[in-house]
Each structure stands twice: as C-alpha cells, then as structure tokens.
Amino acid sequence: MVHRAAPVAAVVVLAVLVLVLGVVNPVRMSSVRTDALGPDNDETAEQYLDRVGAPVPGDDPQWALVSFSRELTADEVPSVVDGTRVSVVYVHVVVDRVQTPLVEVPVPDTRQVVIRSVREAARLVPPGRSERGRAVQTLVRNRLLADCACVAGVLVRSTGNRLVALAGSADIRAVEALPTDAVFGRFAVAPLYPERVGDAVQPDDGPLPPA
C-alpha cells in the first residue's frame, strides 16, 4: 500500500503545482484575432460613420482603414493620404447594378508601387464561375488595365495624430483605426465604398456594358 500511495501522492502534488503556476503565470491570450475594419454587411453607411466617429489622437502607430469619398486613380493616392505609409490598396470597379469583386493589392513602402496598384489589380481579379461572371471578370480587368479611377480605400499604418489629420480631408470619407496591439493579417478589411448608402446587399441584375 505504501508503494502505491507514493506515485499517487506525486501525481497530486504535480497537479497542484501546475494549477498554482497557471494562476501565478496565466497564459497570455494572443493579440487581436477577430477585429474587422469597415462596415458590417447589414450596416448602412450612415450607421457605420456614426459608429466609427473620429480617430483618437495619439503617438503610437495603429492599423487603420481609410475609405475615400470618391473613387481615386492610383496616382492620386499618395497625395490624398499625404505620404502616410500604405500597406494595402483596395480596388473596386463600379458598374451600375452589377456586382464586381473587391481586389486587395498589398504594396511595399514605395510610392511607385502604390501608383501601379490599379494595373496590378488586373492580375488579381478572381475568375468568374458562370458566363456572366466571366464577362464581369473581363470587364473589370480591362478597366483596371486602363488605370481607371477605382481605388476605394487603403490600409495604412500611422499614429493617431496623423489619422486625425487625414480624417479632415475632403477626399476621405472615413478613418477607422484598430487598437495599437492589432496584428497585421489577423483582422478582416472591407472599405466603405464611396457610392454606398444602404447596406452591402446590392442588385446584380444590370446589363453589362461593353468590355
């Protein structure tokens, strides 16, 4: 009995030790995983703008979504964001009553790559799954290759103070920032389209213009 009790006692002591260590040194939760930037699907533009409000001043860098008040050409972006570091360009070709894809173009920290982002987006357009979808793909690609005014927003990395200044631009409709501990790649992004008024449900019954 003594020989059997010793291992049992050791297991109990080990379990207590693990419990104590867990209380004293709790496991830290990982950084942001479920944050999102941009309006919810069922949210109107007005509701989103009211929810987001104005950026909060601060000196620490943050990830932020900058949604434009009009579709920009790629070469307009650097001046509109006034040199702020751009990480992703969100490109969207607007066609009345036709659903078109949002194309995300990651960019390194160079102005030249930003101003080529719309043409680069043409390479990233997802393939269509139907005859209409393939026609939409062709239409979107051709407009992007023509360097259309199709930039709906950008993801930037900047301080709260800088974001406050950006929010005052007439070309910027909204600036939404994440907490400073947000980790790139662990949050979803969907810009507020310049033309959006209601929710994200848009008709897809319009005729396609010539590609």
Secondary structure, DSSP 8 states (H G I E B T S, - for coil): -HHHHHHHHHHHHHHHHHHHHHHHS-----S-SS-EES--TT--HHHHHHHH-S----SSEEEEEEEEEEEE-GGGHHHHTTT-EEEEEEEE--BTTB---EEEEE--S-HHHHHTHHHHHHHH----SSHHHHHHHHHHHHHHHTT-S-EEEEEEEEEHHHHHHHHT-TTEEEEEE--TT--TTSSEE----TT--S-S-----S-----
